[in-house]
Amino acid sequence: MKVPLGVPYVTGYPAFKSAMHEMVQILATEVLAERIRVKSVTSIWTDTPMQKAIECDDERKKFLVGRP
């Protein structure tokens, strides 16, 4: 999910995803000499109270997900 700039109440997701991406790039650079590959898998949706709140709010869901 790509979150537009300035969307309230969703700071954690893009911050975490960006941090994970950066950490993987740095780790890959650190172990490059040992010919070790580093990959990551980030989740799309996890069953959390925030996700359930989005499901119940059609206007917010349409704005964040881009579909009704």
C-alpha positions, 0 to 999 in steps of 0.5 A, a space after each residue: 500500500 502506498 500511502 500519500 503524504 499527509 494522511 492522518 493516523 497511518 504514520 506507523 505503517 510507512 515509517 516501519 516499511 521504510 525502516 525495514 527497506 533501509 535496514 535490508 539495504 544496509 545489511 546487504 551492503 555489510 555482507 556483500 563481501 561474503 556473497 550473502 544475499 539479504 531479502 525481506 518480505 513485508 506484510 500488506 495487511 495484518 489482522 489488527 484493530 487499525 485494519 478492522 477500523 478501516 474495514 468499518 469506515 467506507 470513506 477512509 477505506 476508499 481513500 487509503 486503499 483506492 477502491 470502494 
